[in-house]
């Protein structure tokens, strides 16, 4: 079953609360500046590829309770 939801909802974006959270931690640990956009793209792509399938599965599984919270609140913004 497909549920309608607002096109922008930070409560339902696994990229915001899982993927980019970990990517941000990784990049801050690098403490480096990239020479150009291509170098940054290569480092980020390598990081994505180095993550195990379980990493992505965990992010999707965390989406389920967040989606439930949003549905139970009538689509209103949900804090943790």
Residue, then its C-alpha position, 0 to 999 in steps of 0.5 A: x500500500x502506498x501512502x501519500x505524504x508531503x514532498x518535503x518531510x525531514x521525518x521521512x528522509x532516510x538520507x537526512x537522518x541516516x545516510x548524510x549523518x554518517x557521511x558528515x561524520x566521515x568527512x569531518x574526520x578527514x580534516x582535508x580540503x579537496x582540490x576540486x569537485x572531482x576529488x570530493x566526488x571520488x572520496x564520497x563515491x568511495x565511501x558510499x561503495x565501502x558501506x556494507x549492505x547492512x548499513x543501508x538496510x539499517x537506514x531503511x529499517x529506521x524509516x518504518x517507525x518514523x513513518x508510523x509517527x508521521x502517519x499517526x500525527x496526521x502528517x504533522x512534523x514529528x520530533x524524535 
